[in-house]
Amino acid sequence: MSEPVVLGIESTCDETAAAVVRGRTLVSNVVASSMDEHARYGGVIPEIASRAHAEAFVPVVSKALADADMTLSDIDAIAVSAGPGLAGCLAVGVSGAKALAWAANKPIYGINHVIGHIAVTQLQFGGFPPDVLALIVSGGHTSLLHVTDVARHVDVVGTTLDDAAGECFDKVARLLGFPYPGGPHIDKHAQNGDPKAIKVPQGLTQGRAGREHPYDFSFSGVKTAVARWIEQQQDAGREIPVDDVCASLADSVATVLANKAIRGCEQYDSGTLIVGGGFSANSQLRAKLLEVGAEHGIEVRIPQLKLCTDNGAMVAMLGVNLVETGVAPSAPDFPIDSAMPMNVISV
């Protein structure tokens, strides 16, 4: 069998994206973001994002095919994110993908967007070793997953019990007066600060909670502690050391994520940790994961920045895995699932 050619379509949040992947080669990759339209509201507004997807869908898919020098007839299958994500946004991408599949008489796969973040690393690092662990960190998800077969079997090892890492950063960024999205601003300021300047708690790492939730994450306490500290400084009339606040927050979150993920690798006899999701663009997290991984002899695979944030390549790559493994395509009337469980790979 020749290498499958898959068109991947992504619309879970505020990026409309499409890409063509042939086997393990990224042929084209187009992303349109409505981020700027949300910035003045301090977060993603689902209705605005959905309208932006509807406007961008045809141009983005058309450009992905044109950049690949292909038409729909050259594609073997279409893959589209069916969840988790914002319902209105998912509906636009899935409706459009179904229309294309029907018109071109191609099989369609409704896939789990989060598992796509794992799959995309194959474009940079090649195939998965057996028993690999994956840490997915984004605005809405923080999960540690055990990947037996990316197309057939993924188990949840740990997940966030409240705020995801990205949410925690965005909320602290708002307190510091940074525009949305706050993550890149905290990253930049953290590079000039002292990570030990402020004592920031590390959720679910101590005592009974740490024992009962060895691989789960909790960041709401971190956010609250930093918020209280900032308020105390303001009440006392002191200037906020912004760089130090950012560095201390970033170090606390990165340390928890890295230590729990690497401990999970040891528990599952995994020599490799795959990292994905928009928050994995954070430079403090990337450095900490590579440092802790090296200390424990574990290879950490963190993709290049353009593959961390939401994109069509990750959807297309998982589509290729599903086609190669012989998984049956989705039914033409498959539903979206805004709260799709992590152990569902395709619907």
Backbone torsions as a table, in degrees:
resi	resn	phi	psi	omega
1	MET	NA	131.0	176.5
2	SER	-70.8	164.6	-176.9
3	GLU	-64.3	130.1	-179.9
4	PRO	-65.1	142.9	174.9
5	VAL	-109.1	119.2	-175.2
6	VAL	-124.8	134.6	171.4
7	LEU	-92.4	121.9	179.9
8	GLY	-107.4	137.0	-177.6
9	ILE	-128.3	131.7	-173.7
10	GLU	-129.2	129.6	178.1
11	SER	-153.1	37.8	-172.6
12	THR	-75.0	-26.9	-175.0
13	CYS	-137.8	-106.3	-175.7
14	ASP	-115.0	11.6	172.8
15	GLU	-112.1	129.0	168.6
16	THR	-98.0	120.4	-173.2
17	ALA	-139.7	148.7	175.0
18	ALA	-145.7	146.9	-179.1
19	ALA	-152.8	155.6	173.4
20	VAL	-116.4	128.6	176.4
21	VAL	-121.5	132.5	172.9
22	ARG	-113.4	110.8	-177.9
23	GLY	62.8	-109.8	177.5
24	ARG	-114.7	20.4	-176.8
25	THR	-113.4	128.3	176.1
26	LEU	-82.8	113.3	-175.2
27	VAL	-89.7	-40.2	175.9
28	SER	-151.7	155.0	-175.4
29	ASN	-155.1	112.1	-175.6
30	VAL	-124.9	130.5	179.4
31	VAL	-131.2	129.1	171.0
32	ALA	-117.7	128.1	-177.4
33	SER	-112.7	141.1	173.7
34	SER	-100.5	17.6	-176.6
35	MET	-49.3	-46.0	-175.5
36	ASP	-61.2	-30.4	-179.5
37	GLU	-72.2	-19.9	-178.4
38	HIS	-95.4	-18.7	-170.2
39	ALA	-55.8	-40.5	-175.8
40	ARG	-71.2	-14.4	177.5
41	TYR	-95.2	-7.3	179.1
42	GLY	75.7	18.0	178.9
43	GLY	173.3	169.8	-177.4
44	VAL	-76.2	126.0	175.9
45	ILE	-96.4	112.6	-172.1
46	PRO	-54.4	-40.8	-177.9
47	GLU	-64.5	-41.6	178.5
48	ILE	-66.2	-42.6	180.0
49	ALA	-62.1	-42.2	-179.2
50	SER	-62.2	-43.9	178.3
51	ARG	-63.1	-39.3	179.4
52	ALA	-64.6	-38.7	176.5
53	HIS	-61.6	-43.9	-178.3
54	ALA	-61.2	-38.0	179.3
55	GLU	-73.1	-36.7	-172.3
56	ALA	-89.1	-17.8	-170.2
57	PHE	-53.6	-56.8	-175.6
58	VAL	-64.3	-48.0	177.9
59	PRO	-59.4	-40.7	-177.1
60	VAL	-68.1	-47.2	179.7
61	VAL	-65.4	-41.1	179.0
62	SER	-60.2	-42.8	-179.5
63	LYS	-68.1	-39.1	178.7
64	ALA	-60.8	-41.4	178.4
65	LEU	-69.7	-42.9	-179.7
66	ALA	-63.8	-42.9	179.2
67	ASP	-62.8	-30.3	179.0
68	ALA	-85.1	-4.4	-176.3
69	ASP	57.6	46.1	-177.9
70	MET	-133.9	163.1	166.5
71	THR	-117.5	175.8	-179.9
72	LEU	-58.9	-28.1	-178.5
73	SER	-67.4	-21.1	179.3
74	ASP	-83.2	-9.3	-176.1
75	ILE	-88.5	138.6	177.5
76	ASP	-85.4	-32.4	-178.7
77	ALA	-158.9	161.1	175.6
78	ILE	-115.8	135.2	174.6
79	ALA	-120.5	142.0	-178.3
80	VAL	-142.8	142.0	176.5
81	SER	-66.7	121.7	179.5
82	ALA	-106.0	-1.0	180.0
83	GLY	155.8	172.4	-16.1
84	PRO	-73.7	163.1	-178.7
85	GLY	163.8	-168.0	178.8
86	LEU	-79.3	127.7	-170.9
87	ALA	-56.3	-47.1	-178.5
88	GLY	-62.5	-38.0	179.9
89	CYS	-68.6	-45.1	177.8
90	LEU	-59.2	-40.4	-176.9
91	ALA	-60.5	-38.5	-179.2
92	VAL	-65.4	-50.8	-178.0
93	GLY	-64.1	-42.8	-177.9
94	VAL	-69.2	-41.3	178.2
95	SER	-61.4	-44.9	180.0
96	GLY	-63.5	-44.2	-179.2
97	ALA	-64.2	-40.4	178.1
98	LYS	-62.6	-40.6	179.7
99	ALA	-62.7	-43.5	178.4
100	LEU	-63.1	-44.8	-178.3
101	ALA	-62.9	-41.5	-179.9
102	TRP	-66.4	-45.9	-176.9
103	ALA	-65.3	-37.8	-176.1
104	ALA	-96.0	-0.9	-179.5
105	ASN	56.7	51.2	179.9
106	LYS	-115.8	149.0	174.5
107	PRO	-67.0	149.3	179.9
108	ILE	-127.2	142.3	177.6
109	TYR	-121.3	119.4	171.2
110	GLY	-86.8	114.5	-170.6
111	ILE	-114.2	163.9	175.8
112	ASN	-84.0	115.5	-178.3
113	HIS	-53.7	-39.4	-177.1
114	VAL	-68.1	-39.0	177.7
115	ILE	-67.2	-28.9	174.2
116	GLY	-58.4	-37.7	178.2
117	HIS	-61.4	-28.8	176.3
118	ILE	-77.0	-47.7	-174.1
119	ALA	-59.6	-36.6	-171.7
120	VAL	-61.8	-24.0	-178.7
121	THR	-63.4	-20.5	178.7
122	GLN	-63.0	-27.6	179.7
123	LEU	-66.3	-26.8	-178.0
124	GLN	-103.3	-36.8	-171.3
125	PHE	-113.3	-3.3	-176.3
126	GLY	82.8	-166.8	-172.0
127	GLY	-65.0	168.2	-178.6
128	PHE	-87.0	138.6	166.5
129	PRO	-71.1	163.3	178.0
130	PRO	-65.0	152.3	174.6
131	ASP	54.5	51.0	-178.9
132	VAL	-89.8	147.1	173.7
133	LEU	-104.6	148.0	180.0
134	ALA	-128.8	132.2	174.2
135	LEU	-107.1	114.9	179.8
136	ILE	-108.0	118.3	-177.2
137	VAL	-128.6	122.4	-179.2
138	SER	-150.1	-172.4	179.0
139	GLY	-60.6	-35.2	-175.0
140	GLY	-111.7	-12.1	-174.4
141	HIS	-133.0	139.8	165.4
142	THR	-137.8	106.2	-174.0
143	SER	-138.1	144.2	172.8
144	LEU	-111.5	120.3	-171.7
145	LEU	-123.5	144.4	175.8
146	HIS	-103.2	118.5	-173.2
147	VAL	-103.0	105.6	174.6
148	THR	-81.2	-43.9	178.8
149	ASP	-153.4	115.1	-171.3
150	VAL	-60.6	-22.4	-179.3
151	ALA	-94.6	-15.4	-172.4
152	ARG	-128.6	-32.9	-170.4
153	HIS	-149.6	114.0	175.5
154	VAL	-132.2	131.7	178.1
155	ASP	-111.6	146.9	176.6
156	VAL	-85.8	122.8	177.6
157	VAL	-94.3	-41.5	179.8
158	GLY	-157.0	158.2	-179.8
159	THR	-152.0	171.2	179.5
160	THR	-79.9	138.9	179.9
161	LEU	-91.3	-12.2	179.3
162	ASP	-148.4	-112.1	-179.4
163	ASP	-70.4	141.9	168.8
164	ALA	-77.7	165.1	-177.8
165	ALA	-58.9	-42.8	-178.8
166	GLY	-64.3	-39.0	177.9
167	GLU	-62.3	-42.4	-179.7
168	CYS	-58.6	-45.7	179.3
169	PHE	-63.7	-44.9	-177.9
170	ASP	-61.6	-38.7	-177.9
171	LYS	-70.5	-40.0	176.9
172	VAL	-68.2	-38.0	179.4
173	ALA	-59.1	-38.8	-179.9
174	ARG	-64.5	-39.5	178.1
175	LEU	-62.8	-32.7	-178.5
176	LEU	-86.8	-0.6	176.6
177	GLY	82.5	16.1	178.0
178	PHE	-80.1	148.2	175.7
179	PRO	-72.2	162.1	176.3
180	TYR	-79.8	141.6	-5.3
181	PRO	-80.2	142.3	-171.0
182	GLY	-81.5	-22.0	-174.9
183	GLY	-50.5	-52.3	-178.3
184	PRO	-62.4	-31.8	179.1
185	HIS	-69.5	-42.6	178.0
186	ILE	-63.4	-42.7	178.7
187	ASP	-54.9	-48.9	-175.9
188	LYS	-64.0	-46.6	-179.5
189	HIS	-68.2	-34.7	-178.2
190	ALA	-62.3	-28.3	-178.4
191	GLN	-65.4	-20.9	-179.0
192	ASN	-106.0	2.5	-173.7
193	GLY	-105.5	175.3	178.0
194	ASP	-97.5	112.2	-176.3
195	PRO	-67.6	-10.8	-179.3
196	LYS	-108.1	9.8	-175.4
197	ALA	-66.6	-36.7	-176.6
198	ILE	-124.8	138.6	178.7
199	LYS	-82.2	108.3	-180.0
200	VAL	-106.8	128.1	-178.3
201	PRO	-63.6	156.4	176.5
202	GLN	-116.9	104.8	-171.2
203	GLY	-62.5	139.8	174.9
204	LEU	56.9	37.9	177.5
205	THR	-116.1	-16.8	-173.2
206	GLN	-113.2	153.4	168.1
207	GLY	54.5	-145.0	-173.7
208	ARG	-64.5	-41.9	-179.8
209	ALA	-60.8	-40.4	178.6
210	GLY	-65.4	-37.5	179.1
211	ARG	-70.9	-39.8	-177.4
212	GLU	-76.1	-24.1	-177.7
213	HIS	-129.6	62.8	-173.7
214	PRO	-62.0	-28.5	-176.0
215	TYR	-119.4	8.8	177.2
216	ASP	-93.3	163.8	-175.7
217	PHE	-125.7	148.5	175.1
218	SER	-145.6	119.9	-177.1
219	PHE	-118.3	-0.4	-178.5
220	SER	-69.0	-34.8	178.4
221	GLY	-66.4	-34.4	177.6
222	VAL	-63.0	-49.6	180.0
223	LYS	-58.2	-45.5	-178.2
224	THR	-64.7	-43.0	-178.9
225	ALA	-62.2	-43.2	180.0
226	VAL	-66.9	-40.9	179.4
227	ALA	-60.9	-44.3	-179.9
228	ARG	-62.7	-42.4	-178.1
229	TRP	-62.7	-44.1	179.1
230	ILE	-61.0	-44.0	179.9
231	GLU	-61.8	-41.8	-179.9
232	GLN	-62.1	-42.4	179.4
233	GLN	-63.8	-42.8	-179.8
234	GLN	-64.7	-42.8	179.6
235	ASP	-62.1	-32.5	-179.1
236	ALA	-85.5	0.6	178.2
237	GLY	75.0	17.1	180.0
238	ARG	-91.4	151.8	177.9
239	GLU	-75.0	142.3	-179.4
240	ILE	-82.2	122.5	175.3
241	PRO	-77.4	85.2	-169.7
242	VAL	-57.4	-44.6	-178.6
243	ASP	-60.1	-41.8	-179.0
244	ASP	-68.1	-40.4	177.6
245	VAL	-59.2	-47.6	-178.0
246	CYS	-64.1	-43.2	-178.7
247	ALA	-65.3	-41.1	-179.2
248	SER	-67.5	-41.9	177.7
249	LEU	-63.1	-50.4	-177.2
250	ALA	-60.9	-40.4	-179.1
251	ASP	-66.2	-42.2	179.7
252	SER	-61.6	-49.3	-176.8
253	VAL	-66.7	-43.7	-179.3
254	ALA	-63.7	-39.6	-178.7
255	THR	-64.6	-45.1	179.3
256	VAL	-62.0	-48.5	-178.3
257	LEU	-60.5	-46.7	-177.0
258	ALA	-66.8	-46.5	-176.9
259	ASN	-64.0	-43.5	-179.4
260	LYS	-68.0	-40.8	-179.1
261	ALA	-65.2	-44.7	-178.2
262	ILE	-69.3	-36.9	176.4
263	ARG	-63.1	-38.2	176.4
264	GLY	-61.6	-40.3	177.9
265	CYS	-59.8	-43.2	-179.9
266	GLU	-65.6	-39.8	179.1
267	GLN	-61.4	-38.6	-176.1
268	TYR	-98.5	12.1	-178.5
269	ASP	52.1	41.9	179.3
270	SER	-101.8	127.5	179.0
271	GLY	-89.6	0.4	-175.8
272	THR	-136.9	136.1	172.7
273	LEU	-117.1	126.8	176.0
274	ILE	-100.0	137.7	-178.2
275	VAL	-122.1	139.2	179.1
276	GLY	-156.2	174.6	-178.9
277	GLY	99.9	156.5	-173.5
278	GLY	-57.4	-34.2	-177.5
279	PHE	-71.5	-16.8	179.0
280	SER	-73.1	-1.0	171.3
281	ALA	-76.5	-13.9	-177.8
282	ASN	-64.6	124.9	-172.1
283	SER	-69.1	-33.6	178.3
284	GLN	-66.1	-39.5	178.9
285	LEU	-67.0	-43.6	-179.9
286	ARG	-58.9	-46.0	-178.8
287	ALA	-64.4	-44.3	-177.2
288	LYS	-65.7	-41.6	179.0
289	LEU	-62.5	-44.4	-179.7
290	LEU	-65.7	-38.1	-179.9
291	GLU	-66.3	-50.9	-177.5
292	VAL	-68.7	-36.9	177.0
293	GLY	-60.3	-45.8	-179.2
294	ALA	-62.6	-39.1	179.4
295	GLU	-61.2	-31.7	-175.7
296	HIS	-106.3	9.4	177.3
297	GLY	68.3	31.2	-179.4
298	ILE	-113.2	129.8	178.1
299	GLU	-74.5	126.1	178.3
300	VAL	-109.0	120.9	-179.2
301	ARG	-104.1	103.6	177.8
302	ILE	-111.4	119.4	-176.2
303	PRO	-70.7	161.9	176.1
304	GLN	-59.9	158.4	-169.6
305	LEU	-55.7	-40.7	-175.3
306	LYS	-66.6	-17.6	178.7
307	LEU	-97.7	-6.1	179.4
308	CYS	-78.5	-50.6	-177.9
309	THR	-73.0	167.6	-175.4
310	ASP	-59.8	134.3	-178.1
311	ASN	-155.3	166.8	179.7
312	GLY	-79.2	-23.3	-177.8
313	ALA	-60.3	-39.4	-177.9
314	MET	-67.1	-34.1	179.8
315	VAL	-72.1	-44.5	179.1
316	ALA	-63.8	-40.6	-178.5
317	MET	-63.8	-43.7	176.8
318	LEU	-64.7	-36.1	175.2
319	GLY	-58.8	-43.4	177.0
320	VAL	-59.8	-44.5	178.2
321	ASN	-58.2	-42.4	-178.9
322	LEU	-66.2	-42.7	178.8
323	VAL	-63.8	-47.0	-177.7
324	GLU	-62.6	-35.1	-176.9
325	THR	-80.7	-12.2	179.6
326	GLY	82.7	20.0	176.1
327	VAL	-69.5	136.8	-177.7
328	ALA	-65.9	141.7	176.2
329	PRO	-61.5	165.8	177.5
330	SER	-72.2	154.6	173.8
331	ALA	-66.2	150.2	-176.3
332	PRO	-61.5	-20.7	-178.9
333	ASP	-107.3	27.8	-177.3
334	PHE	-60.5	145.5	-177.4
335	PRO	-88.4	162.0	166.8
336	ILE	-83.0	159.6	177.1
337	ASP	-143.0	99.8	-174.6
338	SER	-66.7	-18.2	178.2
339	ALA	-119.7	41.8	-177.0
340	MET	-57.1	128.6	179.6
341	PRO	-66.0	153.8	-176.4
342	MET	-68.0	-21.5	-178.3
343	ASN	-89.4	4.3	172.8
344	VAL	-96.5	119.4	-176.5
345	ILE	-93.8	-44.1	175.8
346	SER	-144.2	156.4	-174.9
347	VAL	-108.1	NA	NA
